[in-house]
Amino acid sequence: MSEISLALSGGAARGAYHLGVLQYIDEMNIKVKAISATSIGAIIGTSYAAGVSPQKQLEIFKSKEFRKIFSFNFFLNSVFSINSKAAILGQLMPIDKLEELSIPVYFTAVDLTSGKELYYSNGKVPEICMASSALIPMFEPVEYDGFILGDGGLINHMPIKSLLEHPYPIIGVNLHPLTTSQQQNNIFNFIKRAVYLKTYSSSQDSQNKCDIFITNNKLRNYSLFSLKHLDELFELGYQDAGSLLDIYDTMPN
């Protein structure tokens, strides 16, 4: 297997797991020919397609400069605000338009007015990346091209529709594995679980269409909004990619 398409899910700080998978792919000289992604997957996928290595991205995410782009918003439209003009984001996404990337990249975001999932393969990178990652209510929705947009993972954690048009095996990486709930039984946890199960169900079809599906139940142990364990997540993604891709290569055609 020398050429693949790649689907990267949302998952905020767990995105370091994506970087570990990409690191293994690079070391095996596997060429990524198309990427479909949402939320943190969209940011990482765009950065990778723009030539920023997984190791360099990890370094950026761990930096003090990256942490400084977030500030408490005192619940004015969101919990946190992001300084989208910060120089560190230019290092992470050193390109202005999606159509300028050497690898086709497809983003998803949700139109919060109609509830529709929108796909983008061209347009302004910073704005669409922020829109695809705008997890409501943690971050503000983004106005772009006449729409009010939010995190694409609200509807589909791992979009692959655009990859079906390409003739390459699809590797899907999902940062939201389904596990048995161990939370205390109360109305708030039941509501949270019901919303999660609905979102997971909508992603099940994408998973079934992948040639290789990479995830790990241990991901549930990592907070979506903590940057303390990025190295651990990177190593976990690297090891899981190695195990599953090695198995795939030994299977009969």
N, C-alpha and C positions, 0 to 999 in steps of 0.2 A: 504494500500500500504506500504509494509515493505522493498521491494527491488526494485531498479531502475537502469537504465543506464542513463548516463549524457553526454550531448553534450554541450561544452562550446565554444563560439565564440571568435574571436579576438576582440580587442577594446582598447588596451593599458591601459591608466590610468583608464578607465571605468571598468577594471577588478575587482575593489573593489565591484562592483555590484554582480559579481560571488561569492565573498566571503560572502556577505549577504545571498545569496541563500543557499550556503553550510552551513552557520551557522544555518539557519532554519531547513534544512534537518537533521543536527546533533541533534538538540534539539528534533526533532520528532522521533529520533531513526530509521530513514530510512537508510538502508544500500545501499551505492553506490557500484554496482557490476562490472561496466565497465565505462570507460570514453573515449570519443573521443573529440579531441580539436585541436585548432590551436592558434598560437601567444600567447597572454597573457593567453588565456584559457589553453594552453598546459603547461605553467609554473605553473599556479595555480593548474591545475589538477594533475600534477606530484607531486607537493609539498603536496597536500592533500593526495594522494595515498601513499606518503612516511611517513605519520603520522603527518604532520605539520598542526595544527588546523587553521580554518579560522581566528580566532582572532589573532593568532600568525603571520600569514601571513600579516594581516593588519598592525600589529605592525612593521614588517620588512619593508613593503612598505612605511611607514610613517617615518622611521628612517633617520637620517642624513647620516648614513653609506650607505644606499641604494642610496640616491641621489648622492653620490660621485662616484658611478660607471659610471656615464655618464659624458662625456667631449666633448667639441666642437672639431670637427675634421677638421675645416678649409676647408671643402668641398673636402677633400682627399678621394674619393670613397664614402663618405657619409657625412651627416651633423653632426652626432654625432658618437662617438665610445663608446664601453662598455668594462669595465675592467672585463672580464669573469673570472679572477682569484681572484676576491675580496672575502674575507671571508664571507661577508654577503650573497652571493649567495650560499655558502655552507650550511648556515643555512636554506635558502629557499628551496634548493634541496639537502637534505642530503643523496643522493644515487647516485651511479655511472652509473648503467645500468637500462634501462626500464624493462627488464625481471626480475629484482629483486623486483619489486613492488608487493605488496599483491593484488592490484586491477589492472586488465588489463587496460593499458592506450595506446591509439592510437593517434599519432601526425600526422599532415599533414604539408607538406612544398611544395613549388613549385620549380621544376627544371627550372631554368631560361634559360637554353639552349633549352630544348624541349618544355617548357610550360606545362609539365604534373604535375598533383597533385600526390604527393608521400605520402604513408602511412607508418609510422614506429611504430612497436610494440616492437622492441628490438634495442639495441644500446646504445651509450654513451649519458647519459642524458644532461650534459651541452651543448655539441655540437648541439644536435638535438633541444633542447629548444631554443638556440640562432638562429638556422637556421629557425625554425618555426616562430620566432618573428622578423626576419630581414626585417622590413618594408622599402622597397626601395623608395626613396633615403635617408630616415632618418638614416638608419643603413646599414652597409655593408653586402653584401651577405656572406654566410658561405660556405666554401668548406668542403664537408663531403662525404666520401664513393664514390668518383669519380664524385660527382655532385656539381654544384654551386647552392646553395639553397637560397630561399627568403621566406618571410612571406606567410604561407598557405592561409591566408585570402584574398590574391590577387585573388584567384579563387573561394574560398568557405568559407564564414565567419563562417559557423557552420556545420562541417562535421559529418555525422552520419552513413555512410555506414558500418563501422565496427560494430556498435551497433546492426544492423539488424540481426547479427548472434547470439545475446544473447536473452534469453527469458524474458526480463524484460521490463516494461514500460519505454519509453524514455522521459526524460525531456530535452528540449532544451532551452538554455539561450543565447539570441542574444543581443549583445551590440550595434547593428546598426539598430534601428527601421526605417522603411520607413516613412517619413513625407513629407508633401508638402513643396516644396522649397520656402523660403522667401527671397532668396538672390537677389541682384540686377542683372538685366538682362544684361549680357555682355558675350563675347565669352569665357572668362576664367571660369566663373561660369557655363556656359552651358557645357563646356568640363568636368569639375569636376562632374557635375550632371550626365552626360551621363555615365562616368566611374562608378560612384556609382550605378546607376540603373542597369548596366550590372552585377555588382558583386552581387547586391541584388537579381536579377532574378535567378542567379545560385544557390542562397541559398534557394529559395522558395520551391524547391522540398524537401529539408531537413526539412524545417518547417512543411510541410504537413504530413511528416511521424512521427512527434513527437506526443506522447500521451498528453503531456503538453508542452506548449510553453510560455516561460516567457520573457518578454521585457517590455519596458516602453518608451513612446514618450519623456519623460523628459530627457532620456539619451542624446538626441541630444543637450541639453543645456550644456553638460559637455565636455570640451576639451579632446582630446585624449592624450595630452602631458602635462597636468597639474596635479600635485599631491596635489593640495590645497583642494580638496573636497572629499577625500577618505572616510571619515566618513559618509558624506551625501549619497554617492553611496552605501556604505555598508548597511545603514539603508533602502534605497530604495529597494535594492535587497531582504533584509530580509522581508520587508512588502509585496512585490509583491509575493514572494514565499509562504508566509503564506496565502494570499488571494486565489491564484490559486490552491494550494494543498488542501486547505480546501474544495473548490468547487468540486474538482476531487473526494475527498473521499465521498462526499454526493451524487454523481451521481450513478444511478443504473448500475450494471454490464451489 
